[in-house]
Amino acid sequence: MADEEKIWKCPSCGGYLQWSPSDQKLKCPWCGSVYDPSYFENQEKQADQDVRDQDYQKGETTEEAGASEKSTDDTDYRPEDLRVYRCQNCGAEIITDKTTAATTCAYCGSPVVLMEQFDTEFRPRWVVPFRIDRNQVADLYKKYVKSRPLTPGAFMRDAVISKIKGVYIPFWLYDLETEGRAEARGERCHTFTDDRYIHTIHQVFAIRREGKLDIRELPVDSSSKTPDDAMDSIEPFNMNDRVPFRLSYLTGFYAERYDVGAEECSRRAVRRAEQSMHEEIMKSIAGYTSVQILNEQERCLPEKMSADYALLPVYLLSVQYSGKNYLFAINGQTGRIVGDVPVSPARAAGKTAVIFAILYVIGILIAMLLF
């Protein structure tokens, strides 16, 4: 694959096309024309051939661009971890780290896909396109924050909401086969009465459960930049919507390349699969007054494990407040949202004052009625 940036222009007006979650097609934000990604398949093939025949500006490392060997600021980036690209629209240089796969030009706003990042093993097999558009996700965020009345007002400002970014997060999708078994002691107690006595029937059962669980396309995020608990919390993703990867789905969004390999992520996948096996076993032990687990074991069969690389749609918002960072994550397919929301001391004090005032008035009314 070629190393240059790739953008798609509208055949009608020449504007830059972006993926539209509401239309599930590429859409021109200027003239409103929509196109199916397959429309550009032949054009992409021809463009790849043209690239090989022409002398295009290619992405280069900062070392090639003449960057110094030592960082000159207080970031933890190493020079060899950065890439410099030149925007084909305005000529501006785009500096990204080596895990960024898609972005926009900071000067002209042109959507740019950094194709160098998807060569060889870094090219995903699948992508789940965004279905929630930016207007919808802004409404979902506002509703989520308003449902927590003690949230500081800074979280509702338009300037904050406008920073919500659509990002394709890299995931490994695992197919696993898990087996489990459990031995337990179950008890049932039943009491009834007749004319003379109270009767209690106490039954004790030896319980044994054993079975296998096939799990298909269990997602585990493979970017060290995203918190694992946040990504787990916005599941599930509907994998029936996954499609073979095309760069056209990335236009207008950000994307990250995986930096945690499938083998390392597999440990999380195994823990999650074994937990699912445990939950299925526990659900099958029902109808007892009490249950005591005597022996239990779950394990994944390594020979039955495989992984595919996919990009899944997530909206992210990071808010700095009182020296602390608060992250919100929204499933770009279903709209499920999670996030830490702080309590505003002023609002908490105000609510406490209102409650105290109400109680004070109620106390006066009761005293008037009594005396």
C-alpha positions in Angstrom: 0.0 0.0 0.0 1.2 3.5 -0.7 2.4 5.7 2.1 0.7 9.0 1.1 -2.4 10.6 2.7 -5.7 9.6 1.1 -8.8 11.8 0.9 -12.1 11.4 -1.0 -13.5 14.3 -2.9 -17.2 14.7 -3.9 -17.7 14.1 -7.6 -20.4 16.7 -7.6 -18.8 19.7 -6.0 -15.2 18.7 -5.1 -15.8 18.9 -1.4 -14.2 16.4 1.0 -16.4 13.5 1.8 -16.9 12.2 5.3 -18.5 9.1 6.7 -22.1 9.8 7.8 -23.4 7.6 10.6 -27.0 8.6 10.0 -26.8 7.8 6.2 -24.3 4.9 6.6 -22.6 6.3 3.5 -20.0 8.8 2.5 -21.6 12.3 2.5 -20.4 15.7 1.3 -21.0 18.3 4.0 -21.2 21.1 1.4 -23.6 19.8 -1.2 -25.2 16.9 0.7 -24.4 14.3 -1.9 -24.1 10.7 -0.6 -22.1 7.8 -2.0 -21.7 4.2 -1.1 -18.1 3.3 -0.3 -18.2 0.7 -3.1 -18.6 3.6 -5.6 -14.9 4.5 -5.0 -13.5 0.9 -5.2 -12.4 1.3 -8.8 -11.2 4.8 -8.2 -9.1 3.7 -5.3 -7.5 0.9 -7.3 -6.7 3.4 -10.1 -5.4 6.0 -7.5 -3.1 3.4 -6.1 -1.6 2.8 -9.5 -1.4 6.5 -10.1 0.6 6.9 -6.9 3.1 4.4 -8.0 3.5 6.3 -11.2 3.8 9.8 -9.7 6.1 11.5 -7.3 3.8 12.3 -4.3 5.0 13.7 -1.0 5.2 10.8 1.4 5.0 10.5 5.2 8.4 10.7 6.8 9.8 10.2 10.2 10.9 13.3 12.2 14.4 12.1 11.9 14.1 12.3 8.1 12.5 15.7 8.5 15.5 17.0 10.4 14.1 16.8 13.9 16.6 16.9 16.7 17.5 13.7 18.5 16.3 14.9 21.8 12.8 16.2 22.7 12.8 20.0 23.3 9.6 20.0 25.4 8.3 18.2 28.5 6.4 15.5 26.6 7.3 11.8 26.8 7.4 11.3 23.0 10.6 10.1 21.5 11.6 11.6 18.1 11.5 8.2 16.5 7.9 7.8 17.7 6.6 10.8 15.7 5.6 11.1 12.0 5.4 14.2 9.8 3.0 14.3 6.9 2.2 17.0 4.5 -1.5 18.0 3.8 -2.1 17.6 0.1 -4.8 20.4 0.2 -2.9 23.3 1.9 0.6 22.0 2.3 0.7 22.2 6.1 2.7 19.6 7.9 0.8 17.2 10.2 2.7 15.8 13.1 1.3 12.7 14.8 2.6 9.9 16.9 3.2 6.6 15.2 -0.1 5.0 16.5 -2.4 7.6 14.9 -4.1 6.3 11.7 -6.5 9.0 10.7 -6.8 12.7 11.6 -7.7 16.1 10.2 -5.5 18.9 9.1 -5.2 21.4 11.9 -5.1 24.3 9.4 -7.7 23.7 6.7 -9.7 20.9 8.4 -9.3 18.5 5.5 -9.9 14.8 6.6 -6.7 12.9 6.1 -6.1 9.1 6.4 -2.4 8.3 7.1 -2.2 5.2 5.1 1.3 4.3 6.2 -0.1 3.2 9.5 -2.2 0.4 7.9 0.5 -1.5 6.1 1.0 -5.2 6.8 -0.1 -6.4 10.2 -1.5 -3.0 11.2 -4.2 -3.1 8.6 -7.5 -4.2 10.4 -9.6 -7.0 8.9 -12.9 -5.5 10.1 -14.5 -2.2 10.9 -17.8 -1.4 12.6 -19.0 1.9 11.2 -20.3 4.8 13.3 -24.1 4.8 13.6 -24.5 7.7 16.1 -23.8 11.1 14.5 -22.3 14.1 16.3 -25.6 15.8 17.0 -27.0 12.6 18.6 -23.9 12.0 20.7 -24.0 15.6 22.0 -27.7 15.1 23.1 -26.7 11.8 24.7 -23.9 13.5 26.7 -26.2 16.4 27.8 -28.8 14.0 29.0 -26.2 11.9 30.9 -24.8 14.9 32.6 -28.2 16.4 33.5 -29.2 13.1 35.1 -26.6 13.9 37.7 -27.8 17.3 39.2 -24.7 18.0 41.2 -22.4 18.0 38.1 -20.4 21.2 37.8 -21.8 23.6 35.2 -18.5 23.6 33.3 -19.3 20.1 32.0 -22.3 21.6 30.1 -20.6 24.3 28.2 -20.7 24.3 24.4 -16.9 24.7 24.3 -16.6 21.4 26.2 -19.2 19.5 24.3 -17.7 20.5 21.0 -14.5 18.6 21.9 -16.2 15.2 21.7 -14.2 13.3 19.1 -15.2 10.2 17.1 -12.4 7.7 17.3 -12.0 4.2 15.8 -10.5 2.3 18.7 -8.4 -0.9 17.8 -9.8 -4.1 19.2 -8.8 -7.7 19.0 -11.9 -10.0 18.5 -11.3 -13.4 20.0 -13.0 -16.7 19.3 -12.7 -18.9 22.4 -14.0 -22.2 23.7 -14.3 -22.4 27.5 -15.1 -25.4 29.6 -16.2 -25.4 33.2 -17.3 -27.6 36.0 -18.6 -27.1 39.6 -19.6 -29.1 42.6 -21.9 -27.6 45.2 -24.1 -28.3 48.1 -27.6 -27.0 47.9 -30.3 -26.8 50.6 -34.0 -26.3 50.4 -36.2 -25.6 53.4 -39.9 -25.6 53.4 -42.2 -24.9 56.3 -45.9 -25.6 56.7 -48.5 -26.0 59.5 -51.4 -28.2 60.4 -53.9 -28.1 63.3 -51.3 -29.3 65.8 -47.7 -28.8 64.5 -45.3 -26.6 62.5 -43.5 -28.9 60.1 -40.1 -28.1 58.5 -38.7 -30.1 55.6 -35.0 -29.7 55.1 -33.5 -31.2 51.9 -29.8 -31.4 51.0 -28.7 -31.9 47.4 -25.3 -32.7 45.8 -25.1 -30.5 42.8 -22.8 -31.0 39.8 -22.5 -28.8 36.7 -20.3 -29.3 33.7 -20.3 -27.8 30.2 -18.7 -25.8 27.4 -19.2 -22.3 26.2 -18.3 -21.1 22.7 -17.7 -17.3 22.6 -17.4 -15.6 19.2 -15.8 -12.2 18.6 -15.1 -11.2 22.2 -13.8 -7.6 22.0 -10.7 -6.5 23.9 -9.3 -3.0 23.2 -5.7 -3.0 22.1 -4.7 0.6 22.6 -2.8 1.5 25.7 -4.3 5.0 25.5 -7.9 3.9 26.4 -8.9 2.7 29.9 -9.9 -0.9 29.7 -12.8 -0.5 32.2 -14.3 2.3 30.1 -14.2 0.2 26.9 -15.7 -2.8 28.7 -18.5 -0.7 30.1 -19.8 0.6 26.8 -20.2 -2.9 25.4 -21.8 -4.6 23.7 -21.0 -3.9 20.1 -23.2 -5.5 17.5 -20.7 -7.5 15.4 -23.4 -8.2 12.8 -22.7 -4.7 11.6 -19.0 -5.3 11.0 -17.8 -5.0 7.4 -14.4 -5.6 5.7 -12.1 -2.7 6.4 -12.1 0.2 3.9 -10.3 3.5 4.4 -13.5 5.3 3.4 -15.1 4.6 6.7 -12.4 6.6 8.5 -12.9 9.9 6.7 -13.9 12.6 9.1 -13.0 10.6 12.2 -9.9 9.8 14.2 -8.4 6.4 14.4 -5.7 4.6 16.5 -3.4 1.8 15.6 -3.1 -1.0 18.1 0.0 -0.9 20.3 -0.9 -4.0 22.5 -0.5 -7.3 20.7 -3.0 -10.1 20.4 -0.9 -12.4 22.7 -0.8 -9.8 25.5 -4.5 -8.9 25.1 -5.4 -12.6 25.1 -4.9 -12.8 28.9 -7.8 -10.3 29.4 -9.9 -12.2 26.9 -9.3 -15.5 28.8 -10.2 -13.8 32.1 -13.4 -12.4 30.6 -14.3 -15.7 29.0 -13.8 -17.7 32.2 -15.9 -15.1 34.1 -18.7 -15.7 31.5 -18.4 -19.4 32.0 -18.7 -18.9 35.8 -21.8 -16.8 35.4 -23.4 -19.4 33.2 -22.7 -22.1 35.8 -24.1 -20.0 38.6 -27.3 -19.2 36.6 -27.9 -22.9 36.2 -27.8 -23.5 40.0 -31.2 -22.0 40.9 -34.1 -22.9 43.1 -32.2 -23.5 46.3 -32.6 -21.8 49.7 -28.8 -21.7 50.0 -25.8 -22.9 47.9 -22.3 -23.7 49.0 -19.7 -24.0 46.2 -17.3 -26.9 47.1 -15.2 -27.0 43.9 -15.2 -24.9 40.8 -13.0 -24.7 37.7 -13.1 -22.8 34.4 -10.5 -22.8 31.7 -10.1 -21.7 28.1 -8.9 -24.2 25.5 -5.8 -22.5 24.0 -6.0 -24.6 20.8 -9.5 -23.3 20.2 -8.5 -19.6 20.4 -8.1 -17.2 17.5 -8.1 -13.4 17.1 -9.0 -10.9 14.4 -8.1 -7.2 14.3 -10.9 -4.7 14.1 -11.7 -1.0 14.6 -14.8 -0.2 16.7 -16.5 3.2 16.9 -16.2 5.2 20.1 -16.8 8.9 21.0 -14.4 10.2 23.6 -14.4 13.4 25.7 -11.7 14.3 28.2 -12.6 17.1 30.6 -10.1 18.8 32.8 -11.7 20.0 36.1 -10.0 21.1 39.3 -6.7 19.6 38.3 -8.2 16.2 37.5 -9.1 14.5 34.2 -12.6 13.1 33.6 -13.1 10.7 30.7 -16.4 10.0 29.0 -16.8 7.2 26.5 -19.8 6.7 24.2 -20.4 3.7 22.1 -20.6 5.1 18.5 -22.9 2.3 17.4 -25.4 2.0 20.3 -25.0 5.3 22.2 -24.2 3.6 25.5 -22.3 6.1 27.7 -20.1 5.9 30.7 -18.1 8.6 32.5 -16.9 9.9 35.9 -18.8 13.0 36.9 -17.6 15.1 39.9 -19.8 16.8 42.4 -19.9 20.6 42.4 -19.4 21.8 46.0 -21.5 24.9 45.3 -24.4 22.9 43.9 -24.2 20.3 46.7 -24.2 23.2 49.3 -27.2 24.8 47.5 -29.2 21.5 47.5 -28.4 20.9 51.1 -29.6 24.5 51.9 -32.9 23.9 50.0 -33.5 20.6 51.8 -32.8 22.3 55.2 -35.2 25.1 54.3 -38.0 22.6 53.3 -37.5 20.7 56.6 -37.5 23.9 58.5 -40.8 25.0 57.0 -42.3 21.5 57.6 -41.2 21.7 61.2 -42.9 25.1 61.7 -46.2 23.9 60.1 -46.2 20.8 62.4 -45.6 23.0 65.4 -48.5 25.3 64.4 -50.8 22.3 64.0 -49.8 20.9 67.4 -50.0 24.2 69.4 
